[in-house]
Amino acid sequence: RRDHCHHEAVMAKALIDYFVLDSLANDLESLDDILRLLNSDGLGWRSQHPVPFERAEILPSVLRLIRDGLVRAAVLGRDGKALESLADRVSPGERIDECWFELTAPGRIVHSSWEPPAASG
């Protein structure tokens, strides 16, 4: 039974990672934007999540996706106008709230091959 519970926890984490990938499918987004999109009734995944998504669960997912090379962080350059992408698999560390996030080519492949769960309700 313990293994079964562990398996469900791993699956739940993977699902939130897919939700985050989906929120980045169309554009670069900040952490706040990702959270807003996930909690949107029309665009988000609230029907698949029993309570509103929170920053505390989104942040680890974003960091996992960066580590796995599926998402890349970008920060505003010194000129204050253009975004500069960090290297693949590089975490922004303390600058995370200043970052924008985008799918990498592998991230796009993973997202496009995902079969989302059917909407409930």
Disulfide bonds with the S-S distance in Angstrom:
none
